[in-house]
């Protein structure tokens, strides 16, 4: 197994208050790493450090190292990093334009695809990958804002795939979706790991148990334990983990 992401002794602060303490964790290539834990456990800070979204927060500071394929992410140009590390947020955020333009906007801006025929092919490919092509192929010029919530989230997944990332970060991707849409997104994540490395932050413990290869449990800014999902959910090493996954708190 090859480490795609490696975190060494990472501590993160907002206004000098520690919210993530001395984290050591790896993400293996082509796995789904689930990250669970109650609110204020450091999960989102962890994601926002990997894609350097916290660079925009003047109250944020950090110590420690994060590596992508052995390269320090803080030495990589931020825009290039975010092309390699795509992010899907809790609420779908389609751009106020057509379905087609939502997908082609970033590739055209980044100069990844130029020819109209290549753009057309890319749109079809990523929509099929996102299990959305059959639902929208006859209305690509329609506004993405008129799609259902589940369709918008799958469109946002297609939009991430259009920039051909290496890693995809999912931050509560199903929090606002109905059970049917949730099942489609979960099925898609399992398919995507064949090509991409995935980190899934979720408050849905059952979701982590369904889709994750390994699961990490965070509590109050600390990594309590990480293990293969089947093992962690059946026989966790730490009492705090057992209490959380059995619903005693959180």
C-alpha positions in Angstrom: 0.0 0.0 0.0 1.3 3.5 -1.0 0.6 6.6 1.1 -1.1 9.3 -1.0 -1.3 11.7 1.9 0.9 11.7 5.0 0.3 14.0 8.0 3.0 14.4 10.6 2.6 16.0 14.0 -0.1 18.5 12.7 -1.5 21.0 15.1 -4.0 23.6 14.0 -5.2 26.8 15.8 -7.8 29.5 15.5 -6.9 32.6 17.4 -4.2 30.5 19.0 -6.7 28.0 20.4 -5.7 24.5 19.5 -8.5 22.7 17.5 -6.4 19.8 16.1 -3.6 18.5 18.3 -0.5 16.6 17.1 -2.2 14.6 14.4 -0.3 11.7 12.7 -2.3 10.0 10.0 -1.8 8.6 6.5 -4.3 8.2 3.6 -3.5 5.2 1.4 -3.8 5.5 -2.4 -7.2 4.4 -3.8 -8.8 4.0 -0.4 -11.8 5.7 1.2 -10.7 7.0 4.6 -13.8 7.8 6.7 -13.3 10.5 9.4 -16.0 10.4 12.2 -16.4 12.3 15.5 -18.8 14.7 17.2 -18.9 18.4 16.5 -15.8 20.4 17.3 -13.5 17.4 17.0 -11.3 18.9 14.3 -12.7 17.0 11.3 -13.4 19.9 9.0 -10.2 21.7 10.0 -8.4 18.6 9.0 -10.0 18.7 5.5 -9.5 22.5 5.1 -5.8 22.0 5.9 -5.3 19.4 3.3 -6.8 21.6 0.5 -5.4 24.8 2.1 -8.8 26.5 2.3 -7.7 27.6 5.7 -5.2 29.9 4.0 -8.0 32.4 3.6 -8.6 32.5 7.4 -6.4 35.1 9.1 -7.1 33.6 12.5 -5.7 30.2 11.5 -2.2 28.9 12.2 -0.6 25.5 12.2 2.5 23.4 13.0 3.6 20.2 11.5 3.7 18.8 7.9 1.3 17.5 5.3 2.6 15.6 2.3 1.0 14.7 -1.1 3.0 12.1 -2.9 5.9 13.1 -0.7 5.7 16.8 -1.6 5.0 19.3 1.2 1.6 20.8 0.3 2.7 24.1 1.6 5.4 24.3 -1.0 2.9 23.6 -3.8 1.1 26.5 -5.5 -2.3 26.7 -3.9 -4.3 26.7 -7.2 -2.3 23.7 -8.4 -2.9 21.9 -5.1 -6.7 22.4 -5.3 -6.6 21.0 -8.9 -5.0 17.9 -7.5 -7.2 17.8 -4.4 -10.8 18.3 -5.3 -13.4 19.1 -2.6 -17.1 18.4 -2.3 -18.9 20.4 0.3 -21.9 19.5 2.5 -24.3 21.6 0.5 -24.2 21.5 -3.3 -23.1 24.8 -4.7 -23.9 24.8 -8.5 -22.8 27.9 -10.4 -25.7 30.1 -11.6 -25.3 28.9 -15.2 -26.2 25.9 -17.4 -25.4 22.3 -16.5 -22.9 22.2 -19.3 -21.2 25.4 -18.3 -20.9 24.2 -14.7 -18.8 21.4 -15.8 -16.7 23.1 -18.4 -16.0 26.3 -16.4 -13.0 25.1 -14.5 -11.3 23.0 -17.2 -11.5 26.0 -19.6 -10.2 28.4 -17.0 -7.3 26.1 -16.2 -6.6 25.4 -19.8 -7.1 21.7 -19.4 -9.5 21.4 -22.4 -10.0 23.8 -25.3 -11.7 22.2 -28.3 -15.5 22.1 -28.2 -15.5 18.4 -29.2 -13.2 17.6 -26.4 -15.4 19.6 -23.9 -18.5 17.7 -25.1 -16.8 14.4 -24.6 -15.5 15.4 -21.2 -19.0 16.5 -20.1 -20.6 13.3 -21.2 -17.8 11.2 -19.5 -17.9 12.9 -16.1 -21.8 13.0 -16.0 -21.8 9.3 -16.7 -19.3 8.7 -14.0 -21.5 10.7 -11.7 -24.6 8.6 -12.7 -26.3 11.7 -14.0 -26.0 11.6 -17.8 -29.2 9.8 -18.5 -31.1 12.3 -16.3 -29.8 15.5 -17.9 -28.4 14.6 -21.4 -31.4 16.3 -23.1 -31.2 19.5 -21.1 -27.5 20.4 -20.7 -28.4 24.0 -21.5 -30.9 24.2 -18.6 -30.0 26.0 -15.5 -28.2 23.9 -12.8 -30.2 25.8 -10.2 -33.4 24.0 -11.3 -32.0 20.6 -10.5 -33.0 18.6 -7.4 -30.7 18.6 -4.4 -29.5 15.1 -5.1 -28.8 16.0 -8.8 -27.0 19.2 -7.8 -24.7 17.2 -5.5 -23.9 14.7 -8.3 -23.3 17.6 -10.6 -20.8 19.0 -8.2 -19.1 15.6 -8.1 -19.0 15.7 -11.9 -17.6 19.2 -11.7 -14.8 18.0 -9.4 -14.0 15.1 -11.7 -13.7 17.5 -14.7 -10.5 18.9 -13.4 -9.1 15.3 -13.1 -7.9 15.4 -9.4 -5.9 12.8 -7.6 -7.7 13.1 -4.3 -11.3 14.0 -3.5 -12.3 15.4 -0.1 -16.0 14.8 0.8 -17.2 17.0 3.6 -20.6 15.7 4.8 -21.7 15.2 1.2 -25.1 13.7 2.0 -26.1 15.8 5.0 -29.0 17.5 3.1 -30.0 14.6 0.8 -32.9 12.1 0.9 -32.1 8.4 1.4 -32.3 7.6 -2.4 -29.9 10.4 -3.3 -27.6 9.4 -0.4 -27.5 5.8 -1.7 -26.5 7.1 -5.2 -23.7 9.2 -3.8 -22.4 6.4 -1.6 -22.4 4.0 -4.6 -20.5 6.6 -6.6 -17.9 7.0 -3.9 -17.2 3.3 -3.9 -16.8 3.4 -7.7 -14.6 6.4 -7.6 -12.0 4.9 -5.3 -10.9 2.7 -8.2 -9.3 5.8 -9.7 -9.1 8.4 -6.9 -8.1 8.6 -3.2 -11.0 9.7 -1.1 -11.3 11.3 2.4 -14.9 11.3 3.7 -15.8 13.4 6.7 -19.2 12.4 8.0 -21.4 12.6 11.1 -23.3 9.6 9.8 -21.6 6.7 11.5 -23.5 4.1 9.4 -22.4 5.8 6.2 -18.7 5.5 7.3 -19.3 1.8 8.1 -20.9 1.3 4.6 -18.3 2.9 2.4 -15.0 3.4 4.2 -12.0 1.1 3.9 -10.5 2.5 7.1 -12.1 4.9 9.6 -10.5 7.4 11.9 -12.2 8.6 15.0 -11.5 12.2 16.2 -12.5 13.6 19.6 -11.9 17.1 20.9 -9.1 17.7 18.4 -7.3 14.4 18.9 -7.1 11.3 16.8 -8.4 8.6 19.2 -7.8 5.6 16.8 -7.8 4.6 13.2 -8.3 1.1 11.9 -9.9 -1.0 9.2 -13.6 -0.1 9.2 -14.8 -3.6 9.9 -12.5 -4.0 12.9 -13.1 -0.5 14.3 -16.9 -0.9 14.3 -16.8 -4.4 15.7 -14.0 -4.2 18.2 -12.7 -0.7 18.8 -9.6 -0.5 20.9 -10.6 2.7 22.8 -13.7 3.1 25.0 -14.3 6.6 23.6 -14.6 5.1 20.1 -17.1 2.4 21.3 -19.2 5.0 23.2 -19.4 7.2 20.1 -20.2 4.5 17.5 -22.8 2.9 19.8 -24.5 6.3 20.3 -23.7 6.9 23.9 -22.6 10.4 23.1 -22.2 12.7 20.0 
